[in-house]
Amino acid sequence: MRSTVIDSRIFGSLFSTDEMRKVFSDRTWVEKFLAMEAALAKAQGELGVIPKEKADIINEYAKAELLDLDLIGEYIKSSITIVPVLKAFKKVLPGDACEYVHYGATSQDIYDSGLVLLERDAYEIILRDMKACLKSTLKLAKKYRSTPMPGRTHNVHALPITFGYKAAVWADELGRDIERLEGMYDRVFVGEMAGAVGTLASQPEKGLETQKRMCEILGLNVPTIAWHVARDSQAEFMSVLALCAGTLGRINHEIFSLQHTEILELEEPFFMGKVGSSTMPHKRNPAVLENVLALLRNVRGLTPTIVESMICENERDWGCFISEWSNISSACLYMAAALEKSKNILENLIVYEKHMERNLFAQKGLMMSECVMMHLATKLGRMTSHDIVYKACMEAYEKEIPLKDVLMQTKVVTDAFNEQEIDYMLDPHNYVGLAPVFVDRVLEKYGDK
């Protein structure tokens, strides 16, 4: 029985992907626990801690499909240790091989390493899709390198930019997030095999060798010391996800904002048959963008709980990492859907160049006030020019007339500049600054010249 929107047969596509659901499925959780137990047994068998033939049997039968997952769920009701998995595993192991499973380990060793293995699988999906989003933004930056549009500050027109410049800013931020994802790899994907309080007291002779070999088998880094209560790596994993969710949230929100009817410079992908409203047939709502923004808000909202879970007691505190099981998995599941939809939005984004061009002139020249001021400053001085242009702009704004009309009636301006020169100052195509140069710098940085 499905009880969450993440797993819902009806709503599931809004909240995650089949690929990520598989990563955090019951079967995969158990697979990772068994992978840890198998790696431990293999290492111990090679080192002579347990009979090698028993280790081989444990590895042969360490398959989730052989275990009764419902039975494990029943056992969990009375014990949240690894014992429920071990009891189910015992039922399929022949002979006395079960006596050598989990040799010298503690439950949290298995749970922690299992969680890290799941995170690593989720990480590969997230990193892959973040790189796809970066690729799409670089394509936009390159294509629209010199396409002028209004730049906005404080939600109102400021100065002209190019759409390529805006997309390049998106790309560079995504690039930094990818660097953060890659940079945390060695700190986060670390195995755990330390025993009851982290001292490996149960394996004083070959404990370190076992720990190292087990991590090699699993492809995880070897811990310097037990991290049973040191949850900073999990907090870092979630914090980096939150940063990625912040970047994607900003990009998607900007597209959402620029899809306003009165602006309509960008629009999420559309196809015939995509219905925006059950009652208003004309609506082309940014529904996918809204979906993505909600998912990313959820990811960011889950992160503080994991940071709070760093406050653990003494050498063991299960209350900390139980929060991780729920919130980290949920964050990855939400993130997968947000990325899948963001990839499509960025790859198939509708760009209305003609609307960008139209909006450049929406304020009848007011957006060019700095350009006018800087030209006047060459002859009249910076502060004097600011006062002149300020008064002209306020008059044009209040009367809703072109700024040129006011400037042409301002004697101090016409004494210094002719009409052709004033027209040049008021042309937004002449004042995108180094926007195309900055686009080139971003393209060069990410090897997309």
N, C-alpha and C positions, 0 to 999 in steps of 0.2 A: 504494500500500500504506500503510495507516494503522498507525502505530507508537506512538501515545501515547493515553492514556485521554481526553485532551481531544478528539481527533479520532475516537475509536472509535465505530463504528456501534452497539456494544453498550453501552458505558459512557458515551458522550459526554454524555448528558443529566445525568449526575451531576456533571460537571466544567465545563461551559460551556453556552452557548446558540448556536443557529444564527446569531442576529443578530451576536453578538460574533465567532464563528468567521469570518463573512464579512468582518468588519473586518480581521482578521489573516490572511486567506487569501493564498496565493501571488499570485493575480490582483490582489488589492487592494494588496499591497506594490508590485507592478510598476506598477499604476495610479498610485500616489502618486509613484513615481520619475519616471514619464513626465509626470505633472502638473507636477512641478518643472522638468523639462527643457523642457516646453512653455511654462511661464510665463517661464522664462529667455529662451527664443527670442523669445517675443512681446514682452517688454520690450526686448530688443536690437533687434528689428525696428522697433519704434516709435521707438527712439532712433537708428536708423541705424548701429548697431554691426555688424549683419548685414543682408543684403538682406531686405526685408519679405516678398517673395514666398516666400523660403526659410523664414522664420519661420511663414508661413501653412501651408506644406506640413507642417512639423514638427508644428504644432498639429492639423492634419487627421488625421495618422497616429498621433498619440500615444494609442493605444488598446491596452490590454493584450490584448484578444482577438485582435489581429493578430499578436502575438508568440508564438513557440514557447517556452513556459515550461520544457519539458523541456530544450530546448537551452540556455537560460540556466543551468539547474541543472548541466549538463555543463561549461559555461564556468566556473562558480563554483569547480569543483574545482581549477582552476589559478590563479584570480584572484578575490580577494574585493573588488576594487574595483568601480566601477560599469561597468567595461568590458564584462562579460558582458551586461548589459542593453543597452548601446550597440551591441554587435555584433549582437544579435538585432534591435534597432531598425533598424539599418542595412540589414538584409535586406529590410525592408518599405518603406523610404523610396525614392521615385523620384528619378532623376537624381542630382545631387550635393548634395541637401539634407542628407545625412548629414554633410557637411563643416562644417555650421554648428550641429550639435547639440553641447551641452555646451561652448559657446564660452567659454573663460576660467574655467570652473568646475573644482573638484576633486571627487573622488569623495565625500568626506565632506560637501560641500555638499548633494549629492543625498540621501545617506543620512540626514543629520540632518533636513533639511526633510521628507523622506518619512516619517521616524519621527514627527515632530511632527504631520504631517497625520493619521497613523493614530491617534496619541494623542488628537487632537482629536475624531475620530469616536467613539472609545471613551469619552472623557470625556462626550460628550453623552448616551450611553446610561446611564452610571453616574450622572450628575447627575439625569437624568430619574427613574431608579429610586430614588435616595436621596430625592428629593422625594415619590415615591409612598409610601415607608416613613414619612416624616415625616407625611404626610396621614393614614395609618392610625393612627399613634400618637396624633395629635391627636383622632381620632374616639374612640379608646379612652379617652383622658383626659376627654373631654367626657361620654361615656356613663356612665363609672364614677367621675365626679367625687367623689361622696359615698359610694361603696361601701366599707365598712370591711373591712380585712384585716390580718393580722399584719404588722408591720414587723419585719425581721430584721437584726441586726448580729452579726458573727462567726458567721453561719450558724445562730443560735438566735433565738427570739422576743425582741423588744425592747419596742416600743410599737406601738399601733395606727396604721396609716396608712390611706389609701384606695387602691384600685387605680388610680383616676384620677391620683392623685399619682405613683405609680410610672410610669405611662405618660407623664405629663407630663415626668418626668425623662428618660425615653427620648427624647421629642420634642425637648426643649431641646438635648440632646447631638447628635442628628441635625441639628438646625438649625445648630449651630456647625460641624459637618462640612461642611454645604452652603455656609456662609459661607467656609470654607477652600477648598473646591473653586472657588467663584466668585472668591475673592480671588487665587488663583494664576494665573488665566487669562492675564493680560498678561505675566507673567514666563515662563510655560512655552511658550506658543504663539508662538514667535519663529522666523522663517525664518533660513536660513543661505546666504549666497552671498559667500564671502570669498577664494576661491582657495587656492593651495597651502599657504601658511603664515598665511593670514588677512589679508594686506595688500592684496589686490586688485591686485597688481603686474601681472597680465595685462591689467587694464582700468583704467589710471591716469586716463583722461579721463572716461569715463562709467560707471565702476564703481559709484559711489554711487547715481547715478540708476537704473542697471540693478537694483541691489539693492532699492531702494525700490519701483520699479514691479513687480518680480517678486513681492515680498511683498504688495503691494496685490492683485495678481491672485489669489494664493493665499489671501488673507484672513488673513495672518499679520502679526505685529508685526515691525518692522524692528530688527535688532540694532544696538546702539550700537557694538559691536566683535565680532570673531569669537568664537564659543564652542566651537570645535573641541575644546579640552581643558578648557573650563569646564563641567562636567557638573552643576552645582548645580540647574539647572532640572529635569533628569531626576530627580535625587535628591529634589527637592521634590515632583514629581508622584507618585513612589512613596511618599514619606513621608506625603503626604496620603491616598493610598489606604490606607496602613497604619492611619492614624488612623480612617478610615471603617470599615475591617475590624475595628478594635478596638471601636468603638461597636457595630457590628452583632453582633460576637462576644459582647459583654457582654449585649446584649438577648436574643439567641437562647439564650445559656447560662442566663440567668435563667428564661426560659420552660421550658427543659430541666429546670432544677432544680425548678421548681414543678410539674412533671409527675410527680414522684416519687409512687408509689402512696400513700404515707403522707400526702402533702400534697395533690396533685391539685387545685390551685387554677386552673391553666392547662393547656391541652393543645393541641398542634399540630393543624391541621385533620384531620378524619377523615371517611372515606366508606366505605360498605359495599363490600367487595371489596378494601379495603386490608389486606393480610396482614402481620402483625408477625413471625410465626415459622413456620417450616416444620414444627415439631413441637409447639408450644404454641398452640393455636387462640385462647386468650383474650388473647394479647398485643396491646396497642396501643402498640407501641414508638415513641419519638420519633425515628424514622429520618431524617426530613427535617431535623430540627434537628441531628442528628449529622452529616449530610452538609454542612450549612451551616457548622457549627463547624470541620470539617476544611478546607473550602475557604478560610475566612477565616484559619485558621492558616497555610495555604500562602501567602496574600497577605502576611501580616506577616513570614513567614519569608524571602520573596524580597527584601524591602526592604534589609536590611543589605548585600547584594551590590552594589546600585546605589549606595548611599552609599560603599562601598569603591571603586567605579569612578570616583569623583571624583578619585582620585589618579592623574593622567595625566602623562606625560612630555613636556616641551618643548612643541612646537607641534602634535604629532600622536601619538596613541597608540591604535591600533585595538583593543587589548586592553580598553580601557574600554567603548567603545560596542557591541562585540559582546556583552558581558554584558547590555547594555540590550535588544538585540533579543530575546534569549531571555526575560529575567526580566520586563520590562515587559509584553510581550505575554502571557506566562503569567499574570501578576497580573491583568491586565484580563479575561482569559478566565475565570479562577476567580471574580473579583469579579462578573462578569455572572451566573453561575449562582447565586452566593450571594445576590445581590440579587433575582433572579427568584423564588427560593424564599422569601426573607424577606418579599417583598411579599405572597405568598400566605399565609404564616403570620400576619402581622400583620393582614391584611384579614379572614381567616377564623378568627382565634384563638378557641378554645373557652374561655370564662370560666365557672368554677364558683363563682358567688356563694354558693351554699349551703355549699360547702366552705370558703370564706373565712370565712363566719360560724361554722361549726363549729370551725375552727382558732383563732378568737379566744379560745375557752374551753378549748383543749387543756391549758393549764397551770393550770386551775382558779383563775384570778385572778392568778397571779404576774405576768403581763404588765402588770398595772396598778399595780405597785409604786411607780413614780414618781408616779402620780396620787395614790395613798394618801399617800405621803410629803409631797407638796406641800400636800395638805389638812391633814395633821397639823401641818405646819410653821407654819400660820397661828396655831396655839394653843400648840404645844409647842416651836417653834424647829426650824430646818433640820437641824442635826447630831443633835439628840436624836431627831428623827423618823426620820432615816436609820437610826440604831441600832435603833430599835424595829421598823421595817419590815424591816430586814435580818434580824433574829432571827426575826421572824414568817415571812418568806419561806423561810428555811433550814429551819425546822421543817415548813412546809407541803410543801416540796420533798422532804425526806427521808421524810416520812410519806405522801407522795402524797395529801394531803387538800386541800380548798379553803382558800385563803388567808382567806376570810371566817371559817371556823371558828376559825382561830387568832386573828384580830383580835377576834372576839367574846368570846374568852377572855382578852384582854389588857386589864386593868383601866384602865390609863392611856388606852387608846383609847376604851373604852366610857364612861369618865367625861367625855370631851370630845365624843363623837359618838354619835348614836343609830343604830339598825340601818338605817333608811331612808337616812341620810347615807352609811353605809358601803357600802350597795348601790350608791348613785350613784357613789362612788369606784371601784367594781369593775366598772362597766359600760363596756366598751371603746368603745361608740358615743359616749360623752361625752368621749372623749379623743383625737380625731384632730387636734387642734390647728388650725393654719391650712392643713391639706392642701388643702381645696377652694379656698381663696384663692390658693394657689400654682398650682393648676391653672388658675384664671382668668387669672392673670398670664401663664402660658405660652400659653394660647389667645389672649389679647390680643396678645401679642408676634408671633404668627404669623398674626394676622388671622382667627382661627377662633373667634369669640365665640359 
